[in-house]
């Protein structure tokens, strides 16, 4: 199959900006869509800041940074995705928002062979695929945060995904320099199905007063050689995102270990979302 040269990314938050950056650095023409002017400008700043960090750390040259920025364009109109060969949806982990975006992309993209990939971390892909007129071209492609650093992607075909779509998606992942594993189309896929109960157990430990966040994190980092403790990882993921993932998994399995603890819900309601808000289980400089 021909390599992907024209990529669309919908959403330019932490995940979308990371996907766009990696693709532009690999040589693709990348068009990024956001809903508002402020979101476009925030996404542009986030991408520029990430590339500038790479320059300061010697990960890329000034010429490479400038070439990468030149490959990035921004829009607020999904109609501008018409010529894209491959589009990754990376909007909020909300079923209604994602289905709305996929319906609009389905209408906008002219190439009937173009792939629509969803970066969902918990919603069954088939539920998203069937809202389009090309369900055989819809697939899950779950990246991990931070995208420029993490090498893994989960490729998640649904019951209606075509075999050529799977091959094209694996090829796209290779173009980005990622390592792909194939995951079942069940809420949580492979990684979150194992990870989320562990993270929620750490929240319950804090909730019950059994241990403090610092001690839980240091225990897992020093005792189990984890690069980051579970509560710091939750802060990195975003507590609102973690709650949405847990709710989706509980909805599917109805197992108590997937149910978001009351403490997690209260922290989200209070706006204590982790790093992005400056406060979660730990506090962070803005």
Phi, psi and omega in degrees: 000147178294145178292157176283127176244338182237106183251142170247141175231125179253116185105129182230041171280206182302314184284311182299318179294323178295317178297315180299318181297311182298319180293317180294323177294334179276358175107002182279151168279118189242124175249125185249131180248136173225164189280329186228164177299317180298320179293322176299313182293322177296319178296318178299315179296319181297316179295315180297318180296320179295317179293323178295323176297317178299323178295313181297326183271003178078016181280338177207157181274169177299322178296317179296320177299313182295321178295321179296314179298325180291337180275355183258132172228160187230149180209160171249004185244114179296342175298337178286357176272006188304324186264007184285144177272335186209131180231133176251121174274122182225046179271186185302150182283070182222124186302316182295318179295316182294317180295323177297317179296316182294322176299315182293320178296320179303320179285328188278323189283127186278325184286116181292345179265359181297146181264134172253110182253138176251134178270024178304145177255358183205338185281130178305131186296324182299327179295330179274325184295320189286354176277353181258170176269001180227057184300334179291346181256006180257136183211154173274137176220094190264110176271166181238147186269134358278134187301319181296341184258314186287131186271343187275142162227143173263126175261121188235095174284145172267180178299338184251005180286134179285151181298324180291330176294320178297315180297317180294323180291319176297320178296321177297317178300320178295322177302326180278356182078022181264158173259126185253139166240149178266130185241153178286151179276073175223147187307127181095341177056231180263303191292309183291333177298329177269323188282317188299315178301324177296314180296317181292328176297322177295321177297316180297328178294319176293316183301322182278352182081013183289327182202158179273155180305315181300318182289322178298312182294314180296325179298316181284328178288315184273327183273332183239006178061029174284138180293339181209137178291165186295326183281325172294324177294319175300318178297323179291316180297321188105122185294329177293320177295317179299319178297316180298318179296314181298319180296320178296318180291320178295322178301322182281317189259336183056033176259132185304330183295342178266352183286131179297129177297155180302323180299319179297316179298318181294320180294320177296316179299327180279353182083013178271084192260000181108213186302320186292338177255354181090352181208132174212239172283342174230170177251153186221149174289142179293000000 
